[in-house]
Amino acid sequence: MRKLSTLLIFGLLLASSWACGKDKDYLITISTRHGEIKAILFDDTPEHKKNFIALAESGRFDSTQFHRVIKDFMVQGGDVFGKEGLPAQQWPTLPAEILPQHVHTKGMIAAARQGDNINPQKRSNGSQFYIVQGRTYEELELTTDFPALQKAVFQYMQLGSGQELKQEYSRLFEEQKFDSLTNLLLSKRDEIASTLKIKLTKDYTPEQIKAYAVVGGTPHLDFEYTVFGQVLTGLEVVDKIASEPTTREVPNDPVLMKVTVEKVSRKKIEKEFGYVYPSNK
């Protein structure tokens, strides 16, 4: 009886320990001379989450810098392997974890990667990440597949019904009025799609459309790069980094980082930072 009781207690302790682990999450802190950025990493991108935490816990992110900064776009850093002197051809990569629910709204954390021409699998760099800044978008611009529209418009202008558009397109192009040209194409999007019987839109949820309209982001990167985390506080720090004077996208005054992680209860994260975990929605 005593042996059975001991085993039962041991089992309950294990279950309690496992449940406690499930109730906690890693809170990421990225410290810079501009202040701190607090973030969480998504459970449904486990390879990226595990890798980032391992690099942070071992201190390998420390003294790397935000080495690529583009205002109204993003700030990129975390070049661990470059700092450690590993030849570029030996830099490890991670499998893509690109999910439709994670898009590039402001404050999202995503993995850098090499282009499709040499990386068709869209594998992520094993350490470098970027934090989205971006800008706001109206729904028409956001939901338009611009590469497809550009290709379709030339087909459309070969038709008799497309001659008026062709003349206006040529005029605006010659006058280098590119914003007006973009607006012209957007206004003709649905007509072109209907005539050619093709799809020229991208699919976003109402929530994503609202987020891009209110907080902004970089939607042209969506579904091409792995988004694996989100800034909870410190967006003003991201803005300050993005405003750094640069030479060839590198800040003239290096913005170094120190990255730490701590386990915090998910309830505390929700209460203090207003983040809602997917399972609780």
PyMOL commands that set and color helices and strands:
alter all, ss='L'
color gray80, all
select helices_A, chain A and resi 2-22+46-57+80-83+88-90+139-142+146-156+160-174+178-196+206-214+219-221+235-242+266-273+278-280
alter helices_A, ss='H'
color red, helices_A
select strands_A, chain A and resi 24-32+35-41+66-70+74-77+93-94+108-111+124-125+129-132+227-233+246-247+250-251+258-265
alter strands_A, ss='S'
color yellow, strands_A
deselect
rebuild
show_as cartoon
